[in-house]
Amino acid sequence: MQKLSGRTFAITGASGNLGRAVRDVLLEGGAKVALLDRSERPGIESSHPDRTLHLGGLDLANGTAVGRALDEVIARFGEVHGLVATVGAFESGGTRAKDDWTVWDAMLTANLKTAVAAVQAIIPRLPPEGGRIVTVGARPGVTGAKGLSAYSAAKSAVLRLTESLSEELKDKGITVNSVLPSMIDTPQNREAMPKADYSQWVPARDIAEVIAFLLSDAARSVTGALIPVYGKV
């Protein structure tokens, strides 16, 4: 377990399966967490309410709204040391002639625009000594996948954003990295694919552990990394 005591981290998309796993792992490491989400009450009740701040009802694609939420985090905890941008969405399509821009707009907003809004909001609010930013990519963002053009393009853009920001911010002591899940083992994915071999999939907690490492002092020299967390898929 990574030692994160004395640190405060904001998690966007906190009510999702990965967001909740990140919350749990960070709290276990001693961190304080701010849960940012579009739902009014992100996630379930925290086991450490003194170190948890719930900020719901947010438009996570709006940098101004995210910035105001981060100001609340700083008012509560004094500082914010990093961001984990887990918010995202998956939808097939974007390649067939009958597909209009609806799926493209949805994928770019949910996956790319929310990441851009979050990093733009967090960067000027990090302490002078630097901080940590972790985005969430996906395997199709690396290689593309049949029938997933819009999703693959959006996630690929997140990876290019991560790499570019790492170059821009490394002299300021801010590291920017991304984790790349394949298939996350969630109730929703099991319901959608009831005949799949779930043992091949990646538990959300395993991804959260990698994220916790990237937020820790042990990863202070790691930036611009795109880390596959593929399991056996």
C-alpha positions as CSV (number, residue, x, y, z in Angstrom):
1,M,0.0,0.0,0.0
2,Q,1.3,3.4,-1.0
3,K,1.8,6.0,1.8
4,L,-0.2,9.1,1.0
5,S,-0.8,10.6,4.4
6,G,-1.0,14.4,4.3
7,R,-2.0,14.5,0.7
8,T,-5.3,15.6,-0.8
9,F,-6.5,14.3,-4.2
10,A,-9.5,15.1,-6.3
11,I,-11.2,12.3,-8.2
12,T,-13.5,13.1,-11.1
13,G,-16.1,10.5,-12.0
14,A,-16.1,9.4,-8.4
15,S,-19.3,7.5,-8.5
16,G,-18.1,5.1,-11.1
17,N,-16.7,1.7,-10.4
18,L,-13.1,2.8,-10.9
19,G,-13.7,6.1,-9.1
20,R,-14.9,4.3,-6.0
21,A,-12.0,1.9,-6.1
22,V,-9.5,4.8,-6.3
23,R,-11.3,6.5,-3.4
24,D,-11.0,3.4,-1.2
25,V,-7.3,2.8,-2.0
26,L,-6.3,6.4,-1.4
27,L,-8.2,6.5,1.9
28,E,-6.5,3.3,3.0
29,G,-3.1,5.0,2.2
30,G,-4.0,7.9,4.5
31,A,-4.9,10.5,1.9
32,K,-7.8,13.0,1.9
33,V,-10.1,12.7,-1.1
34,A,-12.6,15.0,-2.9
35,L,-15.2,13.1,-4.9
36,L,-16.3,15.1,-7.9
37,D,-19.2,13.8,-9.9
38,R,-22.3,14.8,-11.9
39,S,-24.5,12.8,-9.5
40,E,-25.6,14.7,-6.4
41,R,-24.0,12.3,-4.0
42,P,-21.0,10.6,-5.5
43,G,-20.5,7.0,-4.4
44,I,-21.5,5.4,-1.2
45,E,-20.7,6.7,2.3
46,S,-17.1,6.9,3.1
47,S,-15.4,4.9,5.8
48,H,-13.4,8.0,6.6
49,P,-15.8,11.0,6.5
50,D,-13.3,13.3,8.1
51,R,-11.0,12.8,5.1
52,T,-13.7,12.8,2.4
53,L,-15.5,15.7,0.7
54,H,-18.5,15.0,-1.6
55,L,-19.0,17.5,-4.4
56,G,-21.9,16.4,-6.7
57,G,-24.1,17.8,-9.3
58,L,-21.2,19.0,-11.4
59,D,-20.8,19.5,-15.2
60,L,-17.4,17.8,-15.4
61,A,-16.9,19.1,-18.9
62,N,-17.0,22.6,-17.7
63,G,-13.6,23.9,-16.4
64,T,-15.2,26.8,-14.5
65,A,-17.5,24.4,-12.6
66,V,-14.6,22.1,-11.8
67,G,-12.4,25.0,-10.7
68,R,-15.1,26.2,-8.3
69,A,-15.3,22.7,-6.9
70,L,-11.5,22.5,-6.4
71,D,-11.7,25.9,-4.6
72,E,-14.1,24.2,-2.1
73,V,-11.5,21.3,-1.7
74,I,-8.8,23.8,-0.9
75,A,-11.1,25.7,1.6
76,R,-11.8,22.4,3.3
77,F,-8.4,20.7,3.3
78,G,-5.9,23.6,2.7
79,E,-4.3,22.2,-0.4
80,V,-5.0,19.9,-3.3
81,H,-2.0,17.8,-4.4
82,G,-3.3,16.0,-7.4
83,L,-6.1,14.8,-9.7
84,V,-7.3,11.5,-10.9
85,A,-9.6,11.9,-13.9
86,T,-11.6,8.7,-14.1
87,V,-14.7,10.1,-15.7
88,G,-15.4,8.6,-19.1
89,A,-17.9,6.6,-21.1
90,F,-18.0,3.9,-23.7
91,E,-20.2,3.6,-26.8
92,S,-19.6,1.7,-30.0
93,G,-20.0,3.3,-33.4
94,G,-18.6,6.2,-35.3
95,T,-17.5,4.4,-38.4
96,R,-20.6,3.3,-40.4
97,A,-22.1,5.6,-43.0
98,K,-25.3,5.9,-41.0
99,D,-23.5,7.1,-37.9
100,D,-23.9,10.8,-37.4
101,W,-21.9,13.1,-35.0
102,T,-24.0,12.1,-32.0
103,V,-21.7,9.3,-30.9
104,W,-18.6,11.3,-31.7
105,D,-19.8,14.2,-29.6
106,A,-20.7,12.0,-26.7
107,M,-17.4,10.1,-26.7
108,L,-15.3,13.3,-27.1
109,T,-17.2,15.1,-24.4
110,A,-17.2,12.2,-21.8
111,N,-13.6,11.1,-22.3
112,L,-11.6,14.1,-23.7
113,K,-13.4,17.2,-22.8
114,T,-13.8,16.2,-19.1
115,A,-10.1,15.4,-18.9
116,V,-9.2,18.8,-20.4
117,A,-11.5,20.6,-18.1
118,A,-10.1,18.8,-15.1
119,V,-6.5,19.4,-15.8
120,Q,-7.0,23.0,-16.8
121,A,-8.7,23.5,-13.4
122,I,-6.2,21.6,-11.3
123,I,-2.9,23.0,-12.7
124,P,-3.1,26.5,-11.3
125,R,-4.3,25.2,-7.9
126,L,-1.5,22.7,-7.3
127,P,1.1,23.8,-4.7
128,P,4.3,25.5,-5.8
129,E,6.3,22.4,-5.3
130,G,4.3,20.5,-7.9
131,G,1.7,17.7,-7.9
132,R,0.3,14.7,-9.6
133,I,-2.2,14.2,-12.5
134,V,-3.4,10.8,-13.6
135,T,-5.7,10.3,-16.6
136,V,-7.5,7.1,-17.6
137,G,-7.0,6.0,-21.2
138,A,-7.9,2.6,-22.7
139,R,-6.4,-0.1,-24.8
140,P,-8.4,0.9,-27.9
141,G,-6.8,4.3,-27.6
142,V,-3.4,2.7,-28.4
143,T,-4.3,0.4,-31.3
144,G,-7.9,1.2,-32.2
145,A,-10.6,-1.4,-32.4
146,K,-13.3,-2.6,-34.9
147,G,-16.5,-0.6,-34.5
148,L,-15.1,1.7,-31.9
149,S,-13.7,4.6,-34.0
150,A,-15.3,7.4,-31.9
151,Y,-14.3,5.8,-28.5
152,S,-10.8,4.9,-29.8
153,A,-10.2,8.4,-31.1
154,A,-11.3,10.0,-27.9
155,K,-9.1,7.8,-25.7
156,S,-6.2,8.3,-28.1
157,A,-6.6,12.0,-27.6
158,V,-6.5,11.6,-23.9
159,L,-3.1,9.8,-24.3
160,R,-1.7,12.6,-26.5
161,L,-3.0,15.1,-23.9
162,T,-1.2,13.2,-21.2
163,E,2.1,13.1,-23.1
164,S,2.0,16.7,-24.1
165,L,1.1,17.9,-20.6
166,S,4.0,15.8,-19.1
167,E,6.4,17.7,-21.3
168,E,4.9,21.1,-20.5
169,L,4.7,20.6,-16.7
170,K,7.7,18.5,-15.8
171,D,9.9,21.6,-15.0
172,K,7.2,22.6,-12.5
173,G,7.4,19.4,-10.6
174,I,4.0,18.2,-11.9
175,T,3.9,14.6,-13.2
176,V,1.3,13.5,-15.7
177,N,0.6,9.9,-16.4
178,S,-2.1,7.6,-17.7
179,V,-3.3,4.1,-16.9
180,L,-4.7,2.0,-19.8
181,P,-7.3,-0.6,-18.7
182,S,-8.5,-3.3,-21.1
183,M,-11.8,-4.8,-19.8
184,I,-12.6,-3.7,-16.3
185,D,-14.5,-6.3,-14.2
186,T,-17.7,-4.4,-13.3
187,P,-21.3,-5.5,-12.7
188,Q,-22.3,-3.5,-15.8
189,N,-19.8,-5.3,-18.0
190,R,-20.8,-8.7,-16.6
191,E,-24.4,-8.0,-17.3
192,A,-23.6,-6.9,-20.9
193,M,-21.4,-9.9,-21.6
194,P,-22.8,-12.8,-19.4
195,K,-20.8,-15.5,-21.3
196,A,-17.4,-13.9,-21.0
197,D,-14.6,-15.3,-18.9
198,Y,-14.5,-12.7,-16.1
199,S,-11.2,-14.2,-14.7
200,Q,-9.4,-12.6,-17.7
201,W,-10.7,-9.1,-16.8
202,V,-9.0,-6.5,-14.6
203,P,-10.5,-5.7,-11.1
204,A,-11.0,-2.0,-10.6
205,R,-8.9,-2.2,-7.4
206,D,-5.9,-3.4,-9.4
207,I,-6.1,-0.3,-11.6
208,A,-6.6,1.9,-8.5
209,E,-3.4,0.4,-6.9
210,V,-1.4,1.5,-10.0
211,I,-2.9,4.9,-9.8
212,A,-2.0,5.2,-6.1
213,F,1.6,4.4,-7.1
214,L,1.6,7.2,-9.6
215,L,0.4,9.6,-7.0
216,S,3.0,8.6,-4.5
217,D,6.5,9.8,-3.9
218,A,7.8,6.6,-5.3
219,A,6.7,7.8,-8.7
220,R,8.2,11.2,-8.5
221,S,10.5,10.5,-11.5
222,V,7.7,9.0,-13.6
223,T,6.0,11.3,-16.1
224,G,4.5,10.9,-19.5
225,A,4.0,7.2,-18.9
226,L,1.1,5.3,-20.5
227,I,0.8,2.2,-18.3
228,P,-1.1,-0.8,-19.6
229,V,-3.3,-2.6,-17.1
230,Y,-4.6,-5.3,-19.3
231,G,-4.9,-8.3,-17.1
232,K,-5.2,-11.4,-19.2
233,V,-7.3,-9.8,-22.0
